[in-house]
Structure formats: C-alpha cells, structure tokens
Amino acid sequence: MGIQSLDRFSVFAGVAVLTLVSLLLVVLSPWAWLGVAVFGALTAVGIHDVRQTRHSILRNYPVLGHMRFMFEGIRPEIRQYLIESDHDELPFSRDERSIVYQRAKGVEDKRPFGTRARVYDAGYEWLTHSVQPKHITDTDFRVKVGGPDCAQPYDASIYNISAMSFGALSSNAILALNKGARAGRFAHDTGEGGISRYHREGGGDLIWEIGSGYFGCRNRDGGFDPDRFGEQAADPQVRMIEVKLSQGAKPGHGGMLPAAKITPEIAEARGVPMGVDCISPAAHSAFSTPIEFMEFIARLRELSRGKPVGFKLCIGHRREFMCMVKAMLETGITPDYIVIDGKEGGTGAAPLEFANHMGMPLVEGLTFAHNTLRGAGLRDRIRIGASGKLITAFDIAKAFALGADWANSARGFMFSIGCIQAQACHTNHCPVGVATQDPLRARALVVTDKSQRVINFHRNTLRALGELTGAAGLDHPSEFLPHHLIVRENDRGMVTGDEVYPYLPEGFLLREEEDRFGYLLRWKRANPSSFAPRGAYV
C-alpha cells in the first residue's frame, strides 16, 4: 500500500521537489524564476487537488489526474479526426459531411474507384434505374402548397431549410441561411423562436413556425394573441404558417430558455420580457382536442388572409394522429400541409433518453401518415413534408418514394455554412460560430461567403437529384414510388419497397377494410373529440 501511495503521489511530489530546486537555483540564474513559476503553480494545483472533495481521481492522483479530464474533453475531436471511419454515423458520417462541404463549396463531389458501401449487408438500399434514362436540364423542382381553402398558395422548392430558431443559431448563421434562401428561391423555416431581425434582413421566404410558447404572437400570459399573429402573418415574407406539435429530437418535451441567456434581440423576436425565464410548455394552450385543433388551423388561415397553414409533428401515439384525421373529416377543415419529423432529426440539445428512445423514425412516421391520409381519402388535399437526416439526393428520393411531397434539412444546411459536427451546440462554445450567441464566436462566420455556400448546396443537391430522377426514367422526383426502392434483407435476399412500404388503397379506412398493418384497429379507437386513449392500443 505504501508503494502504491508513492506511485499515486509521485507526480505531485516531483513538481514540489522541482519547485524547491528552482528556488535554490535562483541564486545562480534569474532564469530559474521561470521554473519556480511553473513548478510552483503545479504544486499549488496538487495541494488543492488533495484538499478538495469533489473529484476522487484528483484526491488520489493530484496533478496527474487532470490529464484524464483533458483527454475526456478532447475525446470527440480525437475520435472524429483520428479514429472514426468514413462510414461511422455519429450522427453523420465523414462521407455524408464531405458531400455537403463539397457541394456547398462548388468543388468536385465525385468518388473514384467504386463504392465503399457494404452492398451485401442487411439494410443496404438502392434505386432501380432505366435503360432509357432521361436528361433533366431544369432541376428547380417545385410543389404547390395550398388546399382548396387556401387563398395564397405557395410554389415551394422541394428542398428547404428546416426549423432552427434564432437563439439556437447565431445572428450570422440565420442571416447567411436566409440570404441563401432568398437568392436560391427556397424557403427558410424560422423555428419556434419567432421571426428575428436577421430573418427580415435576409429577405428570404419564411415558414413561420409557431410552437407552444407562441413566440411572436403571444400575450403577456404566454397564450396565443390573434391580433399580434395577424400583424406578423401579413408580412409578405411569411409564405406559410406551421404549428409545431412536436419535434424529432425531443417529442413531448417542453423547454426553458433561462433569463440569463435572453438577449434584447431574442426578446424582440420572441416577444418576451428581459430578466424572466422563457418557457415553452410541452403542450399547446390554444386547443386541447382534435376538433379544436382543426378550428385553430382554420382561424390561423383566416387571420393570415388565406396563407397555407399546416403542422409539424414526430409521430408518437398513432391513434392520436388518426384522431386529427377524423377531426378533419368531421369538421371539413384540413391543413394545407403536414411535416413529418423523424426522431433522427434535431439540431438542439435533448435529454439522452428522448434523443435515443422517444418518437418514431422518419421512414415509419412518413409511411404511416401518408397511408392514413390515403385511407381517409384526404391525401390529395394535403401536402406532406419530410425532415430527418435528409442531406443527399438519395435521401430525398427515398422520402418521395415513401410519400413525401418535399423535404426539409436542418443539419445539412448547418454543414453548408461551416458546422463541423463538434456537437457543442448547447454549450454556447460552437467553434465555427453557427450555434452560439457569443458575438466573438459568431464573428467567425462570414455571411457573404456562407450564404453563397447555402445557394450552392441547395442547387447542387437538386442537380444530383435530377440526375437520379432521370436515371430512373422519370421526369420529376414526385414520380418516385416504393417499387423504385430495393432493400437488402440479408446477404442473399432483397425486397422491393412496395412490399415493406406499400401505398394502401385510397379510402380503405372509410370502407373499414382490414389491413395487415393494424391501421383499421387504431382507426376504430380514434376519437375526433379527444386525444385521450380508448383501449390498450395507441
């Protein structure tokens, strides 16, 4: 035990001895004061380590124990730059990040020497191609958003910037994204943090997201204020309204922005006072039943003078989504669009259990929503957007094959303005100025340069999508169907997309036709007048 104790304290003892030696050498050379300063500081650290009670490692290994915390602090960087392979997804692989960087910079994005993907592993996916491919020159693909009750439909790009709030992103990041969206003629979702001065300065088309905090359209009590909403929605820059029910990163979880983090600019955008914690409740207060929700959507459409109104959610209880669809049928009120957010989405920080184990992934959520609307005979009235790790042309094509009308990306556009996946978004220490409110860090992001990269990434991704579409013998990405997608089940077997993600018959729920996926069972349990569960199945 005595020898082990000496081993543990040997570094501490060593720096203490070197401090004394340096003091003795001062009489011979003034340079010895440098040793006194260095070794004396380390000795002081060791004394503090032995006396403190918070860290057991430091009490047992004074001075030396700090190396453990140092390496732990730089572990993500060591792994990212030295250890991980090109295909490790944490959460985006090096290959995926590289393709965004290359397209954003407008440099060569081709790969030599064939695929590095393991094409015989279970889960590998590919698209079928035609022996008569088509050459598509115009890749500015568009989709019209606006149902029969919409007076101001929006001709949207099929690839847009997903919801990220000012406050989560820096002012320069918001400005670069929005300027890029304006020049590239695509839309920028504000996130639930409201419309900031940087959104307005950029001048790009906005999808105004309204969360449970009603930021930008709230009264003093935090409830919905129709007059303030009407004023904001009248802005020509606002092209669509999106009610956020839940998000992929942390569905069913509210949030709080501490008063200390609220700047005057954030308070201005959100319509909240300085010096008070800003609360985002888990649920909306403007409605509590499916029918009330549809009536709220109709009210927003009226207050916005007929602009497209929709909602976003990560699918949870499937029956609850069916409750909303039944409410659409009962009231005759339908949203103009629905955005399905997969649980793999999310730019903000979330509790580990929520990020890993709460909410439905995009593939299943999108397929379920698409087929439920088909079963209720409403699919033709409602557009569907998809979000959740959609950064390559293949990702977008797959989403279209599963039923989407357009795709959104948050982290893809973050990469385009310089995000290096440091995963320090929640610390305010983003090293590239994207996800921070530190003005010195944000200054590193040069708006003129990064806005051009936003334009490039959007344009080059759609060009790649056009090439995939033409190779499949199609004229538009909307023509992708499940049978264009092949999935490997094991090293010898494969299935087509229409076997695992089929489009179910139009109106099958209204006709109460049994299906092998359990839709009808949940449909019968769904109640348009309440979200409350009926029976054991959700």
C-alpha positions in Angstrom: 0.0 0.0 0.0 2.8 2.3 0.8 4.5 1.8 -2.6 1.1 2.3 -4.4 0.6 5.6 -2.4 4.0 6.8 -3.6 3.1 5.9 -7.2 -0.1 7.9 -6.9 1.6 11.0 -5.4 4.8 10.7 -7.4 4.0 13.4 -9.9 2.8 15.8 -7.1 6.0 15.0 -5.1 8.1 15.5 -8.2 6.8 19.0 -9.0 7.2 20.0 -5.4 10.8 18.9 -5.4 11.4 20.8 -8.7 9.9 23.9 -7.1 12.4 23.7 -4.3 15.3 23.0 -6.7 14.3 26.0 -8.8 14.3 28.2 -5.8 17.8 27.1 -4.9 18.9 27.8 -8.5 17.7 31.4 -8.4 20.9 32.5 -6.8 22.8 31.2 -9.8 20.5 32.4 -12.6 17.4 34.6 -12.8 16.0 32.2 -15.4 15.3 29.8 -12.5 12.3 32.0 -11.6 10.6 30.5 -14.7 10.9 27.1 -13.1 9.7 28.5 -9.8 6.6 29.9 -11.5 5.8 26.7 -13.5 6.5 24.1 -10.9 5.2 26.3 -8.1 1.8 26.6 -9.9 1.7 22.8 -10.4 2.5 22.3 -6.7 -0.4 24.7 -5.8 -2.7 22.7 -8.0 -1.6 19.5 -6.3 -2.3 20.9 -2.8 -5.7 22.0 -4.0 -6.4 18.5 -5.5 -5.6 16.7 -2.3 -7.8 19.1 -0.2 -10.8 19.2 -2.5 -13.7 16.8 -2.0 -15.5 16.8 -5.4 -13.3 14.5 -7.5 -11.9 11.2 -6.2 -9.5 10.9 -9.0 -7.8 14.2 -8.1 -7.6 13.3 -4.4 -5.8 10.0 -5.3 -3.8 11.4 -8.3 -3.1 15.1 -7.6 -1.8 17.0 -10.7 -1.6 13.8 -12.8 -5.4 13.3 -12.6 -6.0 16.4 -14.7 -4.8 14.6 -17.7 -7.8 12.3 -17.5 -10.2 15.3 -17.7 -8.1 16.9 -20.5 -8.3 13.8 -22.7 -12.0 13.4 -21.9 -12.6 17.0 -23.0 -11.0 16.4 -26.4 -12.3 12.9 -26.9 -14.9 13.9 -29.6 -12.2 15.6 -31.6 -9.8 12.7 -31.3 -12.5 10.3 -32.4 -13.7 12.4 -35.2 -10.3 13.2 -36.7 -8.2 10.1 -35.9 -10.4 7.1 -35.1 -13.8 7.1 -36.8 -14.1 5.6 -40.3 -15.6 7.4 -43.3 -18.9 5.5 -42.7 -19.3 5.8 -38.9 -22.5 7.7 -38.3 -22.0 9.9 -35.2 -24.6 11.1 -36.1 -23.4 11.9 -39.7 -20.5 10.0 -41.3 -17.5 11.7 -42.7 -18.7 10.7 -46.2 -22.0 12.5 -45.6 -20.4 15.6 -44.2 -17.9 15.7 -47.0 -20.5 15.6 -49.8 -22.2 18.6 -48.2 -19.0 20.6 -47.9 -18.0 19.8 -51.5 -21.4 20.8 -52.9 -21.6 23.9 -50.7 -18.1 25.0 -52.0 -19.0 24.1 -55.6 -16.0 21.7 -55.9 -15.7 18.2 -57.3 -18.0 15.8 -55.5 -17.4 12.6 -57.4 -15.8 9.5 -55.9 -13.2 7.3 -57.6 -12.7 3.5 -57.5 -16.3 2.4 -56.9 -18.5 2.2 -53.9 -17.2 1.8 -50.4 -20.6 0.8 -49.1 -21.1 -2.8 -48.0 -23.7 -3.7 -50.6 -24.3 -7.2 -49.3 -25.0 -6.2 -45.7 -28.6 -6.3 -44.5 -30.2 -2.8 -44.7 -28.4 -1.7 -47.8 -30.7 0.2 -50.2 -30.7 1.2 -53.8 -32.8 2.7 -56.5 -33.8 1.0 -59.7 -32.7 2.6 -63.0 -34.0 2.6 -66.5 -32.3 1.5 -69.8 -33.9 4.6 -71.2 -32.8 7.4 -68.9 -33.9 11.0 -69.3 -31.8 14.1 -69.3 -33.3 16.7 -67.0 -32.0 20.2 -67.5 -34.3 22.2 -65.2 -33.8 20.9 -61.6 -35.6 23.8 -59.9 -38.2 21.3 -58.8 -41.4 22.9 -57.3 -44.5 21.8 -55.4 -47.6 23.9 -54.9 -48.7 24.1 -51.3 -52.2 25.2 -50.6 -55.5 23.2 -50.3 -59.0 24.3 -51.5 -59.4 26.7 -48.6 -56.1 28.5 -49.2 -56.2 31.9 -50.9 -52.5 32.4 -51.2 -50.9 29.1 -52.2 -47.1 28.9 -52.2 -45.0 27.5 -55.0 -42.3 25.9 -52.8 -39.0 24.3 -53.7 -38.9 20.6 -52.9 -35.9 21.1 -50.6 -35.9 23.8 -47.9 -34.2 24.8 -44.7 -35.8 23.0 -41.7 -36.7 24.7 -38.4 -33.9 26.3 -36.4 -34.5 29.2 -34.1 -32.6 32.4 -33.7 -31.1 31.9 -30.3 -30.2 28.3 -31.1 -28.3 29.6 -34.1 -26.3 32.8 -34.2 -27.3 36.0 -35.9 -24.7 35.5 -38.7 -25.9 31.9 -39.2 -29.6 33.0 -39.5 -28.6 35.8 -41.9 -26.4 33.5 -44.1 -29.2 30.9 -44.3 -31.9 33.4 -45.1 -29.8 35.3 -47.7 -29.0 32.0 -49.4 -32.7 31.0 -49.3 -33.7 34.3 -51.0 -31.1 34.0 -53.8 -31.8 30.3 -54.3 -35.6 30.7 -54.2 -36.4 28.3 -51.5 -37.9 28.6 -48.0 -36.4 29.0 -44.5 -38.3 27.7 -41.5 -37.9 30.1 -38.6 -38.1 27.5 -35.8 -40.3 28.3 -32.9 -38.2 31.2 -31.7 -40.1 33.7 -33.8 -39.1 36.0 -36.7 -35.9 37.8 -35.8 -34.5 41.0 -37.3 -32.0 38.7 -39.1 -34.7 36.8 -40.9 -36.2 40.1 -42.1 -32.8 41.5 -43.1 -32.1 38.4 -45.3 -35.4 38.9 -47.1 -35.9 35.2 -47.9 -39.2 33.3 -47.9 -40.2 32.3 -44.4 -42.2 29.4 -43.0 -43.2 30.8 -39.7 -43.2 28.1 -37.1 -45.5 28.6 -34.1 -44.8 26.4 -31.0 -46.5 26.1 -27.7 -44.8 29.3 -26.5 -46.5 31.3 -29.3 -43.3 33.4 -29.7 -44.0 36.5 -31.8 -47.8 36.1 -31.3 -48.2 35.7 -27.6 -49.9 37.8 -24.9 -48.5 38.6 -21.5 -49.7 35.4 -20.0 -48.0 33.3 -22.8 -51.2 32.5 -24.6 -52.0 33.0 -28.3 -52.7 36.6 -29.3 -54.7 36.7 -32.6 -54.0 40.4 -33.2 -50.2 40.0 -33.0 -50.4 36.9 -35.1 -52.3 38.7 -37.8 -49.8 41.6 -37.9 -46.9 39.2 -38.3 -48.6 36.9 -40.8 -49.4 39.8 -43.0 -45.7 40.3 -43.8 -45.2 39.3 -47.5 -42.0 37.5 -46.4 -44.1 35.0 -44.5 -45.2 32.4 -47.0 -46.5 29.6 -44.8 -47.6 29.1 -41.2 -46.5 25.9 -39.4 -47.9 24.8 -36.0 -45.3 22.7 -34.2 -46.9 19.9 -32.2 -43.6 18.1 -31.6 -40.1 17.7 -33.0 -37.9 14.8 -33.7 -35.1 15.5 -31.1 -37.4 15.6 -28.1 -41.1 14.9 -28.9 -43.4 15.6 -26.0 -40.8 17.7 -24.1 -41.1 21.3 -23.4 -38.2 23.7 -22.8 -36.9 26.7 -21.0 -34.5 29.5 -22.0 -33.0 30.9 -18.8 -33.3 34.6 -18.3 -29.5 34.9 -18.3 -29.4 33.7 -21.9 -32.1 36.1 -23.2 -30.6 38.9 -25.2 -32.5 42.0 -26.3 -32.6 40.6 -29.8 -34.0 37.3 -28.7 -36.6 39.1 -26.5 -37.6 41.2 -29.5 -38.1 38.2 -31.8 -40.0 36.1 -29.2 -42.0 38.9 -27.7 -40.9 38.1 -24.2 -39.6 40.4 -21.4 -36.0 40.6 -20.4 -35.0 39.1 -17.0 -37.6 36.4 -17.0 -37.2 32.7 -17.8 -38.8 31.9 -21.2 -41.0 28.8 -21.0 -42.0 26.6 -23.9 -44.7 24.3 -22.5 -44.9 20.7 -23.6 -48.5 21.2 -24.9 -50.4 24.0 -26.6 -52.9 26.1 -24.7 -54.9 27.3 -27.7 -56.6 23.9 -28.2 -56.9 20.6 -26.3 -59.0 18.3 -28.6 -58.5 17.3 -32.3 -61.6 19.3 -33.3 -60.3 22.4 -31.5 -57.0 21.9 -33.3 -58.7 21.9 -36.7 -60.6 25.0 -35.7 -57.4 26.7 -34.7 -55.9 25.9 -38.1 -58.9 27.4 -39.8 -58.6 30.5 -37.6 -54.9 30.9 -38.4 -55.7 30.6 -42.1 -58.3 33.3 -41.8 -56.1 35.6 -39.7 -53.3 35.2 -42.3 -55.6 36.1 -45.1 -55.5 32.6 -46.7 -51.9 31.7 -46.5 -51.0 27.9 -46.3 -51.3 26.6 -42.7 -50.0 23.3 -41.6 -48.5 21.5 -38.7 -45.4 19.5 -37.9 -45.0 16.5 -35.6 -43.0 13.5 -34.8 -45.4 10.6 -34.8 -46.0 9.2 -31.3 -49.3 7.5 -30.5 -50.5 6.6 -34.0 -54.1 6.7 -32.8 -53.7 10.4 -31.9 -52.7 11.3 -35.5 -55.8 9.4 -36.6 -57.8 11.4 -34.1 -56.7 14.5 -36.0 -57.6 13.0 -39.4 -61.0 12.0 -38.1 -61.5 15.6 -36.9 -60.6 16.8 -40.4 -63.4 14.6 -41.8 -65.9 15.7 -39.1 -65.2 19.5 -39.4 -64.4 19.6 -43.1 -61.2 21.6 -42.1 -58.0 20.3 -43.5 -54.4 21.7 -43.1 -52.7 22.6 -46.3 -49.7 20.5 -45.3 -48.2 18.3 -42.6 -44.5 18.0 -41.9 -43.4 14.6 -40.5 -40.3 15.0 -38.4 -38.4 11.8 -37.8 -36.9 11.1 -34.4 -33.4 11.1 -36.0 -33.9 14.8 -36.7 -32.9 17.6 -34.3 -30.3 20.3 -34.1 -30.9 21.3 -30.5 -29.8 19.5 -27.4 -32.2 16.9 -25.9 -32.2 14.5 -22.9 -30.4 11.3 -23.9 -33.5 9.1 -23.3 -35.6 11.4 -25.6 -33.0 11.6 -28.3 -32.4 7.8 -28.4 -35.7 6.3 -27.5 -38.7 8.6 -27.9 -40.6 9.2 -31.1 -40.9 7.4 -34.4 -38.1 7.4 -37.1 -38.9 9.2 -40.3 -39.4 6.1 -42.5 -42.2 4.6 -40.3 -43.7 8.0 -39.5 -43.9 9.2 -43.1 -45.3 5.9 -44.3 -47.9 5.9 -41.6 -49.1 9.5 -42.1 -49.2 9.0 -45.9 -51.3 5.9 -45.7 -53.6 7.2 -43.0 -54.4 10.2 -45.3 -54.9 7.9 -48.2 -57.2 5.7 -46.1 -59.3 8.7 -45.1 -59.5 9.9 -48.7 -57.6 13.2 -47.9 -54.2 12.7 -49.4 -54.9 14.7 -52.5 -55.9 17.8 -50.3 -52.8 17.8 -48.1 -49.1 18.0 -48.9 -46.6 16.2 -46.8 -43.1 17.4 -46.0 -40.4 15.2 -44.5 -37.5 16.0 -42.3 -34.8 13.9 -40.6 -31.2 13.5 -41.8 -32.1 14.3 -45.4 -28.9 15.6 -46.9 -28.2 13.7 -50.1 -30.2 13.3 -53.3 -30.8 9.7 -52.4 -32.3 10.7 -49.0 -34.7 13.0 -50.8 -35.6 10.5 -53.5 -36.3 7.8 -50.8 -38.6 10.3 -48.9 -40.5 10.9 -52.1 -40.9 7.2 -52.8 -42.4 6.8 -49.3 -45.0 9.5 -49.8 -43.3 13.0 -49.3 -44.0 16.0 -51.5 -40.9 17.9 -50.3 -38.0 17.5 -48.0 -36.5 19.8 -45.3 -33.0 19.7 -43.9 -31.6 21.5 -40.8 -28.1 19.9 -40.2 -27.4 19.7 -44.0 -27.7 23.4 -44.2 -25.7 23.8 -41.0 -22.9 21.9 -42.6 -23.1 24.1 -45.6 -22.4 27.2 -43.5 -19.4 25.6 -41.8 -20.7 23.3 -39.0 -18.1 20.7 -38.2 -20.3 18.4 -36.0 -18.4 19.5 -32.9 -21.7 18.8 -31.0 -21.2 21.8 -28.7 -24.5 23.4 -29.8 -25.9 23.5 -26.3 -22.7 24.9 -24.7 -22.6 28.3 -26.5 -19.0 27.3 -27.4 -19.6 26.4 -31.1 -16.1 26.6 -32.6 -17.3 27.9 -36.0 -19.9 30.5 -34.9 -23.0 28.6 -36.1 -24.8 27.6 -32.9 -23.8 30.3 -30.4 -24.8 33.6 -29.0 -21.2 34.6 -28.3 -20.6 37.6 -30.7 -16.9 36.8 -30.9 -17.5 33.2 -32.0 -20.3 34.2 -34.3 -18.0 36.7 -36.0 -16.0 33.8 -37.4 -19.0 33.1 -39.7 -18.7 35.4 -42.7 -22.2 36.0 -44.1 -21.3 36.8 -47.7 -19.2 33.6 -48.1 -21.5 31.3 -46.3 -24.7 32.5 -47.9 -23.2 31.6 -51.3 -22.4 28.1 -49.9 -26.1 27.8 -48.9 -27.1 28.5 -52.5 -24.5 26.1 -53.9 -25.5 23.3 -51.6 -29.2 23.6 -52.5 -28.6 23.9 -56.2 -26.0 21.1 -56.4 -28.2 18.7 -54.3 -31.1 19.3 -56.6 -28.9 18.8 -59.6 -27.8 15.4 -58.2 -31.5 14.6 -57.5 -32.3 15.5 -61.1 -29.6 13.0 -62.3 -31.1 10.3 -60.1 -34.6 11.0 -61.3 -33.5 10.9 -65.0 -31.5 7.7 -64.4 -34.8 6.1 -63.2 -36.5 7.2 -66.4 -38.7 9.8 -64.6 -39.3 13.5 -65.2 -39.8 14.7 -61.6 -38.9 13.4 -58.2 -42.6 13.3 -57.3 -42.8 10.2 -59.6 -40.6 8.1 -57.3 -42.7 5.3 -55.9 -42.0 2.5 -53.4 -41.2 0.0 -56.1 -38.2 2.1 -57.2 -36.6 1.3 -53.9 -34.9 -2.0 -53.2 -33.9 -3.1 -49.6 -31.5 -5.9 -48.8 -32.8 -8.1 -46.0 -29.8 -10.4 -45.7 -26.8 -11.4 -47.8 -29.0 -13.4 -50.2 -32.4 -11.8 -50.1 -33.9 -8.4 -51.1 -37.3 -6.9 -51.1 -38.9 -4.1 -53.1 -40.1 -1.0 -51.4 -43.8 -1.7 -52.2 -43.5 -5.0 -50.2 -42.4 -3.2 -47.0 -43.7 0.3 -47.6 -46.8 -0.2 -49.8 -49.3 2.5 -50.6 -52.5 1.3 -49.1 -55.8 1.8 -51.1 -57.5 5.1 -51.2 -60.4 5.2 -48.8 -59.7 1.8 -47.2 -60.3 3.2 -43.7 -63.6 4.8 -44.7 -64.7 1.4 -46.1 -63.3 -0.3 -42.9 -61.3 -2.7 -44.9 -58.9 -4.9 -42.8 -55.2 -4.5 -43.5 -52.1 -6.3 -42.3 -50.5 -3.3 -40.7 -53.1 -2.6 -38.0 -54.4 0.7 -39.3 -58.1 -0.2 -39.0 -57.7 -1.3 -35.4 -56.3 2.1 -34.4 -58.8 3.9 -36.6 -61.7 2.4 -34.8 -60.2 3.5 -31.5 -59.6 7.1 -32.6 -61.9 9.8 -31.4 -62.1 13.2 -33.1 -63.4 14.9 -29.9 -60.5 13.8 -27.7 -56.9 12.8 -27.7 -57.5 10.6 -24.7 -56.8 6.9 -25.4 -59.6 4.4 -25.9 -58.4 0.9 -25.0 -55.0 -0.5 -24.9 -53.7 0.2 -28.4 -52.2 3.5 -29.3 
